[in-house]
Amino acid sequence: MPKLWNETIESHRHAVRDAILETTWKLVIERGPLSVTMTQIAEGVGIGRATLYKYFPDVESILRAHHQRHVDQHLDELTELVGGPGTADERLHALTSRYARICYYRARHGSADLSALLHRDPDVTDAETRVHALFTQVLAEVATGGGVRTDIAASELADYCLHALGAAAKAPDESATTRLVELTMRALRTDTEAS
């Protein structure tokens, strides 16, 4: 087949897949994860059920794919912040701010049932490992310049950051999230810098 034909088919498949992911998410938010059927999804997308089954075997697999796409986007953002411009301290602050915002908004999208369904996947564990590695990397850089405490290993400080910033999920608003980031950053400083 000609290259243009292959590209056209591939872009069509990608567009259909995206439509399936977005339609399913909207239906699940409206009705709940246990109330959505493959028939409803197919109708919402404007395709036949047989076509839908060529892409996904069930609703859960669609939700997992949608979730994984968001996780990948967040990991790309965080990775870019760690490797981006600025001093190591600036990059650490950007990383903590963005991660706290991710936690804040994640808690406001979907239900407890949906969260339980999506966060038991091994891919989530892999994502958590990668986020931990990003925090460890930038914390080690900041520690080299004396910007964070060195009496605790960078990987342990990363554990602290992830747990502390995870509290943003329960923050009443974005300004509380900002205060949480600042508190976390102060706790990372050496004793002389904290006072």
Sequence and secondary structure as in RCSB ss.txt:
>XXXX:A:sequence
MPKLWNETIESHRHAVRDAILETTWKLVIERGPLSVTMTQIAEGVGIGRATLYKYFPDVESILRAHHQRHVDQHL
DELTELVGGPGTADERLHALTSRYARICYYRARHGSADLSALLHRDPDVTDAETRVHALFTQVLAEVATGGGVRT
DIAASELADYCLHALGAAAKAPDESATTRLVELTMRALRTDTEAS
>XXXX:A:secstr
  HHHHHHHHHHHHHHHHHHHHHHHHHHHHH TTS  HHHHHHHHTS HHHHHHH SSHHHHHHHHHHHHHHHHH
HHHHHHHHSSS HHHHHHHHHHHHHHHHHHHTTSS HHHHHHHTTSHHHHHHHHHHHHHHHHHHHHHHHTT S S
SS HHHHHHHHHHHHHGGGG SSHHHHHHHHHHHHHHHS HHHH 
